[in-house]
Amino acid sequence: MSARGTRANPANRFDRFRVELDPGEDDADLRTEFLDDPAQSVISTNGSPDLGFSASVNPYRGCEHGCPYCYARPYHEFLGFSAGLDFEQKILVKRDAAALLRTGLAAPSWKPQPVVLSGVTDCYQPVERRMGLTRACLRVLADFRNPVAVITKNHLVTRDADILAELAEFTAARAHISITTLDPELARRMEPRASLPAHRLDAVSRLSAAGIPASVVVAPVIPGLNEHEIPGILRAARSAGASHAAYSILRLPHGVADIFLGWVREHFPMAVEKIEGRIREIRGGELNDSRFGLRHSGEGPAASRIRQLFRVTAAREGLRVHPAPLETFHFRNPDDSQLRLF
Protein backbone atom coordinates (compact mmCIF):
# COMPACT_ATOMS: atom_id res chain seq x y z
CA MET A 1 0.00 0.00 0.00
CA SER A 2 1.20 3.48 -0.80
CA ALA A 3 2.71 5.52 2.01
CA ARG A 4 1.44 8.62 0.22
CA GLY A 5 -2.07 9.98 0.05
CA THR A 6 -1.68 10.47 -3.69
CA ARG A 7 0.86 9.67 -6.36
CA ALA A 8 -0.71 12.25 -8.65
CA ASN A 9 1.11 15.51 -9.28
CA PRO A 10 -1.40 17.54 -11.32
CA ALA A 11 -0.39 20.73 -13.10
CA ASN A 12 -0.23 23.88 -11.03
CA ARG A 13 -3.08 26.04 -12.35
CA PHE A 14 -0.72 29.04 -12.35
CA ASP A 15 2.19 27.37 -14.18
CA ARG A 16 2.81 26.22 -17.75
CA PHE A 17 4.88 23.15 -16.85
CA ARG A 18 4.60 20.28 -14.44
CA VAL A 19 6.64 17.32 -13.16
CA GLU A 20 5.13 13.87 -13.59
CA LEU A 21 6.05 10.91 -11.40
CA ASP A 22 7.67 7.96 -13.15
CA PRO A 23 5.10 5.13 -12.92
CA GLY A 24 7.89 2.76 -11.93
CA GLU A 25 9.22 4.91 -9.12
CA ASP A 26 8.80 3.34 -5.68
CA ASP A 27 7.25 5.26 -2.79
CA ALA A 28 10.47 4.74 -0.84
CA ASP A 29 12.18 7.08 -3.31
CA LEU A 30 9.66 9.85 -2.67
CA ARG A 31 11.53 11.48 0.15
CA THR A 32 10.03 14.43 1.95
CA GLU A 33 11.87 17.72 1.55
CA PHE A 34 11.83 20.40 4.23
CA LEU A 35 12.35 23.89 2.88
CA ASP A 36 12.88 27.09 4.84
CA ASP A 37 9.99 29.55 4.71
CA PRO A 38 11.38 33.10 5.11
CA ALA A 39 8.17 34.45 6.63
CA GLN A 40 8.25 37.99 8.02
CA SER A 41 5.19 37.47 10.21
CA VAL A 42 3.37 34.40 11.45
CA ILE A 43 -0.09 35.47 12.58
CA SER A 44 -2.61 35.13 9.75
CA THR A 45 -6.08 36.65 9.89
CA ASN A 46 -9.28 35.90 8.05
CA GLY A 47 -12.73 37.41 7.79
CA SER A 48 -14.69 34.24 7.12
CA PRO A 49 -18.08 34.05 8.83
CA ASP A 50 -17.83 30.25 8.68
CA LEU A 51 -14.89 30.05 11.05
CA GLY A 52 -15.00 30.57 14.77
CA PHE A 53 -11.69 32.41 14.79
CA SER A 54 -9.94 35.20 12.93
CA ALA A 55 -6.28 34.63 13.91
CA SER A 56 -4.17 31.55 13.26
CA VAL A 57 -0.56 30.39 13.20
CA ASN A 58 0.72 27.75 10.78
CA PRO A 59 4.32 26.72 11.53
CA TYR A 60 4.32 24.50 8.44
CA ARG A 61 2.96 24.77 4.90
CA GLY A 62 2.18 21.50 3.18
CA CYS A 63 1.46 18.40 5.26
CA GLU A 64 3.09 15.00 5.61
CA HIS A 65 -0.18 13.37 6.66
CA GLY A 66 -1.07 13.12 2.98
CA CYS A 67 -4.87 13.11 3.23
CA PRO A 68 -6.18 13.08 -0.37
CA TYR A 69 -9.24 15.13 0.60
CA CYS A 70 -7.35 18.03 2.23
CA TYR A 71 -8.88 21.39 1.30
CA ALA A 72 -5.51 23.06 1.97
CA ARG A 73 -3.78 21.41 -1.00
CA PRO A 74 -4.47 24.31 -3.45
CA TYR A 75 -2.53 26.70 -1.19
CA HIS A 76 0.64 24.95 -2.33
CA GLU A 77 0.03 26.18 -5.85
CA PHE A 78 0.64 29.75 -4.70
CA LEU A 79 4.15 28.60 -3.75
CA GLY A 80 4.87 27.23 -7.22
CA PHE A 81 4.19 23.59 -6.29
CA SER A 82 1.51 21.06 -7.13
CA ALA A 83 -1.53 20.44 -4.97
CA GLY A 84 -0.82 16.73 -5.40
CA LEU A 85 2.31 14.90 -4.35
CA ASP A 86 4.23 18.16 -3.82
CA PHE A 87 1.83 19.13 -1.03
CA GLU A 88 2.87 16.16 1.09
CA GLN A 89 6.45 15.88 -0.14
CA LYS A 90 7.66 19.52 -0.08
CA ILE A 91 7.04 20.99 3.37
CA LEU A 92 7.84 24.63 4.09
CA VAL A 93 9.07 25.24 7.62
CA LYS A 94 8.85 28.54 9.51
CA ARG A 95 11.86 28.08 11.77
CA ASP A 96 11.37 31.53 13.31
CA ALA A 97 7.68 30.98 14.04
CA ALA A 98 7.98 31.34 17.83
CA ALA A 99 10.06 34.52 17.62
CA LEU A 100 7.70 36.02 15.06
CA LEU A 101 4.72 35.09 17.22
CA ARG A 102 6.27 36.77 20.25
CA THR A 103 6.81 39.92 18.20
CA GLY A 104 3.23 39.84 16.99
CA LEU A 105 1.70 39.38 20.44
CA ALA A 106 3.88 42.13 21.91
CA ALA A 107 2.91 44.65 19.24
CA PRO A 108 0.71 47.53 20.46
CA SER A 109 -1.69 46.76 17.61
CA TRP A 110 -2.38 43.21 18.86
CA LYS A 111 -5.86 42.81 20.35
CA PRO A 112 -5.96 39.76 22.63
CA GLN A 113 -8.00 37.04 20.94
CA PRO A 114 -7.88 33.27 20.46
CA VAL A 115 -5.18 32.00 18.12
CA VAL A 116 -5.70 28.71 16.29
CA LEU A 117 -2.85 26.25 15.70
CA SER A 118 -3.24 25.52 12.79
CA GLY A 119 -5.90 26.93 10.54
CA VAL A 120 -4.56 25.26 7.39
CA THR A 121 -2.12 22.35 7.71
CA ASP A 122 -1.62 20.16 10.77
CA CYS A 123 0.74 21.71 13.30
CA TYR A 124 1.48 18.24 14.73
CA GLN A 125 2.43 16.52 11.49
CA PRO A 126 5.36 14.08 11.94
CA VAL A 127 8.19 16.60 11.44
CA GLU A 128 6.99 18.50 14.53
CA ARG A 129 8.40 15.70 16.69
CA ARG A 130 11.86 16.70 15.51
CA MET A 131 11.53 20.47 15.05
CA GLY A 132 9.25 21.41 17.93
CA LEU A 133 8.00 24.61 16.33
CA THR A 134 4.44 24.12 17.56
CA ARG A 135 5.60 23.55 21.12
CA ALA A 136 7.74 26.69 20.95
CA CYS A 137 4.71 28.68 19.75
CA LEU A 138 2.59 27.27 22.57
CA ARG A 139 5.25 28.34 25.04
CA VAL A 140 5.01 31.90 23.73
CA LEU A 141 1.22 31.85 23.93
CA ALA A 142 1.41 30.61 27.52
CA ASP A 143 3.90 33.36 28.43
CA PHE A 144 1.38 35.92 27.18
CA ARG A 145 -1.59 33.93 28.50
CA ASN A 146 -3.13 34.37 25.07
CA PRO A 147 -5.87 31.80 24.42
CA VAL A 148 -5.23 29.05 21.90
CA ALA A 149 -7.18 26.27 20.18
CA VAL A 150 -5.24 23.46 18.53
CA ILE A 151 -6.63 21.36 15.68
CA THR A 152 -4.92 18.09 14.85
CA LYS A 153 -5.26 14.42 13.96
CA ASN A 154 -1.96 13.46 15.55
CA HIS A 155 -1.38 11.91 18.99
CA LEU A 156 1.74 14.06 19.28
CA VAL A 157 -0.45 16.82 20.74
CA THR A 158 -0.31 14.96 24.07
CA ARG A 159 3.38 15.84 24.31
CA ASP A 160 2.34 19.43 24.95
CA ALA A 161 -0.37 18.72 27.51
CA ASP A 162 1.73 20.50 30.13
CA ILE A 163 1.62 23.86 28.33
CA LEU A 164 -2.01 23.46 27.26
CA ALA A 165 -2.98 22.63 30.86
CA GLU A 166 -1.17 25.75 32.03
CA LEU A 167 -3.32 27.83 29.69
CA ALA A 168 -6.46 25.87 30.54
CA GLU A 169 -6.18 27.13 34.11
CA PHE A 170 -7.05 30.55 32.68
CA THR A 171 -9.82 29.13 30.40
CA ALA A 172 -7.44 29.82 27.54
CA ALA A 173 -6.91 26.46 25.83
CA ARG A 174 -8.93 23.92 23.89
CA ALA A 175 -7.96 20.94 21.74
CA HIS A 176 -9.89 19.72 18.69
CA ILE A 177 -9.07 16.20 17.53
CA SER A 178 -10.19 15.30 14.01
CA ILE A 179 -11.53 11.76 13.59
CA THR A 180 -12.73 10.71 10.15
CA THR A 181 -13.31 7.02 10.79
CA LEU A 182 -12.94 4.36 13.48
CA ASP A 183 -11.81 1.80 10.90
CA PRO A 184 -8.00 1.53 11.10
CA GLU A 185 -7.74 0.09 7.61
CA LEU A 186 -9.70 2.95 6.05
CA ALA A 187 -7.65 5.42 8.10
CA ARG A 188 -4.39 3.93 6.79
CA ARG A 189 -5.58 4.36 3.22
CA MET A 190 -7.11 7.79 3.64
CA GLU A 191 -4.71 9.41 6.14
CA PRO A 192 -1.52 7.41 5.63
CA ARG A 193 0.79 9.33 7.96
CA ALA A 194 -1.66 10.51 10.60
CA SER A 195 -2.29 8.77 13.93
CA LEU A 196 -4.68 5.83 13.87
CA PRO A 197 -8.20 6.40 15.25
CA ALA A 198 -7.51 4.57 18.53
CA HIS A 199 -4.49 6.80 19.13
CA ARG A 200 -6.55 9.94 18.48
CA LEU A 201 -9.13 8.80 21.00
CA ASP A 202 -6.30 8.15 23.43
CA ALA A 203 -5.18 11.75 22.85
CA VAL A 204 -8.69 12.94 23.75
CA SER A 205 -8.53 10.89 26.94
CA ARG A 206 -5.08 12.14 27.95
CA LEU A 207 -5.89 15.78 27.25
CA SER A 208 -9.18 15.61 29.10
CA ALA A 209 -7.49 13.98 32.09
CA ALA A 210 -5.01 16.88 32.12
CA GLY A 211 -7.86 19.38 32.43
CA ILE A 212 -7.82 20.51 28.80
CA PRO A 213 -11.27 20.75 27.15
CA ALA A 214 -11.19 18.33 24.23
CA SER A 215 -13.48 18.30 21.23
CA VAL A 216 -13.83 15.64 18.54
CA VAL A 217 -14.43 16.91 15.03
CA VAL A 218 -15.94 14.41 12.58
CA ALA A 219 -14.19 15.82 9.54
CA PRO A 220 -14.56 15.48 6.78
CA VAL A 221 -17.86 13.70 6.53
CA ILE A 222 -17.63 12.07 3.10
CA PRO A 223 -21.08 11.28 1.71
CA GLY A 224 -21.31 7.67 0.64
CA LEU A 225 -18.16 6.64 2.52
CA ASN A 226 -18.11 7.48 6.23
CA GLU A 227 -21.32 9.34 7.15
CA HIS A 228 -22.71 6.18 8.78
CA GLU A 229 -19.85 6.31 11.28
CA ILE A 230 -21.01 9.55 12.92
CA PRO A 231 -22.86 7.83 15.81
CA GLY A 232 -19.98 5.46 16.53
CA ILE A 233 -17.39 8.23 16.48
CA LEU A 234 -19.43 10.41 18.84
CA ARG A 235 -20.00 7.51 21.25
CA ALA A 236 -16.27 6.78 21.27
CA ALA A 237 -15.52 10.48 21.73
CA ARG A 238 -17.74 10.70 24.79
CA SER A 239 -16.25 7.53 26.26
CA ALA A 240 -12.78 9.03 25.79
CA GLY A 241 -13.76 12.16 27.72
CA ALA A 242 -14.59 14.65 25.00
CA SER A 243 -16.84 17.49 26.09
CA HIS A 244 -17.70 18.95 22.68
CA ALA A 245 -18.17 17.77 19.11
CA ALA A 246 -18.44 19.24 15.64
CA TYR A 247 -18.53 18.04 12.05
CA SER A 248 -17.71 19.33 8.60
CA ILE A 249 -18.72 18.11 5.15
CA LEU A 250 -16.06 17.26 2.57
CA ARG A 251 -14.80 20.23 0.55
CA LEU A 252 -13.14 19.75 -2.85
CA PRO A 253 -11.82 23.12 -4.05
CA HIS A 254 -9.90 23.45 -7.32
CA GLY A 255 -7.68 20.43 -8.04
CA VAL A 256 -8.57 18.59 -4.83
CA ALA A 257 -11.63 17.14 -6.59
CA ASP A 258 -9.51 15.25 -9.13
CA ILE A 259 -7.01 14.14 -6.49
CA PHE A 260 -9.71 12.82 -4.17
CA LEU A 261 -11.73 11.08 -6.89
CA GLY A 262 -8.50 9.53 -8.17
CA TRP A 263 -7.95 8.14 -4.67
CA VAL A 264 -11.50 6.76 -4.61
CA ARG A 265 -10.95 5.05 -7.98
CA GLU A 266 -7.79 3.43 -6.65
CA HIS A 267 -9.16 2.20 -3.33
CA PHE A 268 -12.93 1.88 -3.90
CA PRO A 269 -13.41 1.44 -7.66
CA MET A 270 -16.89 -0.04 -7.26
CA ALA A 271 -18.09 2.92 -5.18
CA VAL A 272 -16.89 5.83 -7.33
CA GLU A 273 -20.27 6.61 -8.84
CA LYS A 274 -22.04 6.35 -5.50
CA ILE A 275 -19.58 8.62 -3.66
CA GLU A 276 -19.39 11.20 -6.44
CA GLY A 277 -23.17 11.18 -6.78
CA ARG A 278 -23.69 11.74 -3.06
CA ILE A 279 -21.20 14.60 -3.06
CA ARG A 280 -22.99 16.28 -5.96
CA GLU A 281 -26.29 15.74 -4.18
CA ILE A 282 -25.26 18.02 -1.31
CA ARG A 283 -23.40 20.49 -3.56
CA GLY A 284 -26.18 21.44 -5.94
CA GLY A 285 -24.90 19.12 -8.66
CA GLU A 286 -21.30 20.31 -8.37
CA LEU A 287 -18.29 18.82 -6.60
CA ASN A 288 -17.66 21.93 -4.53
CA ASP A 289 -19.56 24.93 -3.22
CA SER A 290 -17.45 27.76 -1.77
CA ARG A 291 -20.38 29.90 -0.60
CA PHE A 292 -20.18 31.03 3.02
CA GLY A 293 -22.72 29.28 5.18
CA LEU A 294 -22.80 26.21 2.93
CA ARG A 295 -19.24 25.13 2.24
CA HIS A 296 -18.91 23.27 5.56
CA SER A 297 -22.45 21.91 5.76
CA GLY A 298 -23.83 21.46 2.24
CA GLU A 299 -27.50 21.80 1.33
CA GLY A 300 -30.48 19.70 0.38
CA PRO A 301 -32.15 16.63 1.94
CA ALA A 302 -28.95 14.58 2.20
CA ALA A 303 -27.10 17.37 3.99
CA SER A 304 -30.09 17.80 6.33
CA ARG A 305 -30.01 14.09 7.20
CA ILE A 306 -26.33 14.30 8.08
CA ARG A 307 -26.91 17.40 10.20
CA GLN A 308 -29.83 15.78 12.02
CA LEU A 309 -27.90 12.55 12.62
CA PHE A 310 -25.04 14.52 14.12
CA ARG A 311 -27.21 16.73 16.33
CA VAL A 312 -29.37 13.90 17.67
CA THR A 313 -26.36 11.72 18.44
CA ALA A 314 -24.40 14.57 20.06
CA ALA A 315 -27.39 15.39 22.28
CA ARG A 316 -27.83 11.74 23.24
CA GLU A 317 -24.16 11.43 24.15
CA GLY A 318 -24.15 14.68 26.11
CA LEU A 319 -21.67 16.39 23.80
CA ARG A 320 -22.01 20.14 23.46
CA VAL A 321 -21.83 21.67 19.99
CA HIS A 322 -21.25 25.26 21.12
CA PRO A 323 -18.16 25.43 23.37
CA ALA A 324 -17.76 28.27 25.84
CA PRO A 325 -15.56 31.09 24.54
CA LEU A 326 -11.90 31.16 25.46
CA GLU A 327 -10.91 33.87 27.93
CA THR A 328 -8.69 36.85 27.07
CA PHE A 329 -8.98 38.57 30.46
CA HIS A 330 -5.65 37.20 31.71
CA PHE A 331 -3.60 38.32 28.70
CA ARG A 332 -0.32 39.99 29.63
CA ASN A 333 2.89 41.06 27.97
CA PRO A 334 5.68 39.28 29.85
CA ASP A 335 8.26 41.51 28.16
CA ASP A 336 6.63 44.74 29.32
CA SER A 337 9.07 46.86 31.33
CA GLN A 338 6.41 47.57 33.97
CA LEU A 339 6.00 43.86 34.67
CA ARG A 340 9.73 43.44 35.13
CA LEU A 341 9.57 45.90 38.06
CA PHE A 342 7.70 43.26 40.02
N, C-alpha and C positions, 0 to 999 in steps of 0.2 A: 504494500500500500504506500502511496505517495506520502512523504513527510511534508509536502507543501499543500496549501489549500487549492492552488491552481498551478498548472504548468503553462497556462496561456499567458502571452505577453502582448496583448493587443496594442495597436498603434495609439500613441498619444494624440488626442484630438487636436493638439496645438502644433504638432510636429509633422514634417514631411516624411521622415524615415522612422523605421523601427527595427528592433533586434528580435529575431525569432529563435526560439530554443531548438537545438538539434534534437529530432525525435529520438535519437539513440543515446542522448546524454542522460546519465543516471542522476537521481536526486542527490546522491552523495557529493556530486560535483557542484551542486548549486549552493555554494557557500554564501552565508550572509555577510554583507559588507556593512561596516559601521562608519558613517561619514560625519565629519564635524559640521554642525549647523551654526554659522556665525551670527546668531540672533543678537539683536541689540536690545530687545525687551522680551519678556516672557509671559506677561499677562495679556491674554486675548479677551476681547469683549464681543458680545453679540447682542442683537436687538430682537431675537426671535421670541414671539409670544408662545411658542410651543415648548420652550425650555424653561425650567425652573431656576435658571441662573443666568447671569450675564457675564461673569468673569471665570476664566479657566486658565490652567497651566498645562501644557503638553511638553514634557521633557524630551519626548521622542516623536519623530514623524515617520510614518510607515510602521508596520507591526509584524513581528515575528509569528504571532499566533496564526496568521494565514487563513482567517475565516473567509470563505469565498463570497459571503453575503455582505461583507463590511461596507457600509455606506461611505466610509472615509477614504476608500481607495482612489476616487477621482482627485482628491487633494494632491496626490503624488504627481499628477500630470502638470500641475503648476510649477513643479520642481524640475521638469524636463524628463521625468520617468514615466513608466507605464503604470496603469492602475492594476495590472495583472501581477506577474511574478515579481516585478521590480518593487512593488509595494511591500512585499514580505521579505525581500532579499536585500534591498538597499535601505537601510535604516539611518535616518539623520538624528544625530545626538546633540543635544544642547548642553554641553559640558558645564557651561556657566549658569545653568538654570537657577540654582539656589542663590547665587550672588545677584543675578538680575531680579529675582523675586524680592530679595531683601531691599534692593534699591526701589523697586516699584511700591512696596508696602510702606516704605519710609517717606515717599514723596508727599509733599503737602497736598497734592491733588487727589491722593488716594482716599476714597470714601469706604470705610470698613464695610465689607460685604462678603458673603460666602464665595469661596474659590473652589472650583471643581478640578480635581485631578482624575482623569483627563477628560476633556470634552470631545476629543477626536480619537486618538489611538490609545491603547491600553498602557497606562503608566507602570504596570507591573509585568510587562512582557518579559521573557526570559533574560534579556540583557541587563535588566534592572538588578538582578542578583549580583552581577559583577560590578556595575557602575554606581549603583546607589543614588542616582539623581533624584528619584522620587522621595526617598528617605530624607535626603538633604533638604528638599523643598518643604517637607512636612516639619522638619526641625525649625525652619525659618517661620513657618506659619504658627507653630507653637510658641516661638519666642514672642511673636506679635499678638498671640492669642486671637488670630484671625480665623474665623470658622472655615472649615473645609469639608467637602464631600468627595469621597473617592469612588470611582466606578471601575470595576475590574472583573475579569473572569479567571484570575490567577490566585492560587493559594498563598503566593508570596506576600500578599497584603498582611498576613498574620505576623510577619516579621516586624512590622511597624505598629503592632498593637500598643506598645508602650507609649509612643508619641500620640497616637489617636486617642488613647485613654486619657492622657494628660489634657488634651483639648476637650474631650467629652465631659470632663469635670466642670467646664464652663459652658456646657450645652453648645459646643462649637465643633462637633465632629459627627459624621455619619458615613457609613460604608454601604455601598450598593454592589451586590454580587450578581452578575449576570449568569443566568442558567437557562440554556436553550432546550435541553433535553436531560432526562435521567438515564438514558440508554448510553452506556459507555462506548459501544461500538459506533453508534451514530455520531457521538461527540468526537471520536478519533478521526472520523472521516470529515466532519464538518468544521472542526476547530482543532486541527492537528497538533498544534503546539501550546494549547491552553490546558489548564488543569482539568482533570476529569470531573464529572458531576459530583461524585462522592467527596472529592477533595474541596470543591467549592462549598458544599454543604458543611464540611468540617470547618472551613474558614468562617462561615456564618456563626457556627457554634462557638468557636474560639473568640471571635470578636465580641459576640454578645456576652460571653462569660467575663470579658474584660471590661464590661460596662459601656461598650460602644454600640449605639443603635445600628442595627444591621437590617438592610432591606434586600429582598430578592427581586430581581427584575427578570421577568420572562421575556427575553429579547434575543433575537427577533422571533415573533410568532410567525411561522411560515405556513400559510394556508395550504392544506393538503399534505403536510409533512409532520408537523409537531403540535398543532393546535390542540389535539386530543390530550396532550400531556399537561395542559394547564392545571387541572385539579391535582394531579400527582405531584407536580413541582411545588404547588402552594402547600400541600400537606407536608411534604418533606421540609419545606422552608420553615413552617411553623414548628415542626418537631425539632429543628436545628436551633431554634431560638430567634428567628427573624421576628421583627415587630411590624414591618411594613412590607408592601409588595406593589409592584407596578408591572406593566407590560408595554410592548411596543411592536407594531406590525412591521414586517419586512419592508425595507426601502431599497429600491434598485435604481439609483440615479446614474445617468450617463452610461459608461461602459460596464458598470457592475451587473447590469441585467444579463449581458452576454456571458460574463464570467460565471455568474451564479447558475444560469441555465446550462452552461457547459459542464459545470460540476454535477448538476442533476442528471444530465445525460450519461455521465461517466458512472455515477454511483447508483442511480435509480432510473435506468432507461425505460422501464415499463410505466413509470409514474410521471414522465415529463409532461404529457398533455394534461393530466389531472392537476399537477402543481401549478403549471403555467395558467391553466384555466381558472383556478381558484384565486390566483394573484390578480388576474385581470378582472375577476368578479368584484373584488373590493377596491379596484383602482379605476372604475369607470371604463373598463375595456382596455386600459393601458397597462404597462408594467410598472409605472411609477407615477406618483402624483405629488408634486412638491408644494402644493398649497398649504399654507399655515392652517392649523386646525384639523387637517385631514392626513397629513403625511405620516403621522405616527399611529393613526387609528383606522384609516380607511373609511369607506362608506358603503351603504347598501345593506341588505339583509344578512349577508355572510359576516360582515364586519360587526353588525349588531349582535349576532349570536356569539361571536368571540368576546365582545365586551361584556355581554350578560353572563357568560360562563365565568369570566374572570371575576366580576363583581360578586356574584353569588358565592363562588368558592372562597374568595377572600373574606367575605363576611362570615361564612360558616367557620372558617379557620381562625377568625379573630385577628386577621391581619389588616392593619389600617392602610388606606390608599392615599391619605393626605398627611404626611409627616409634619410634626411641629417645626416651625422655622428655627434655623440655627441662630444663635445669639451673637450679636456684635458688641454688646455692652462692655465686655471686658477687654476689648481691643486696646493695645498699648504700643508705643514705639520704644523698644528696649534700648535703642541707640540714642534716644533723646537725652540731651545734656542735663535736663532737669531731673530725670529719673536717676542719673548717675550720682546726683547729690545725696541720694538716700542709700 
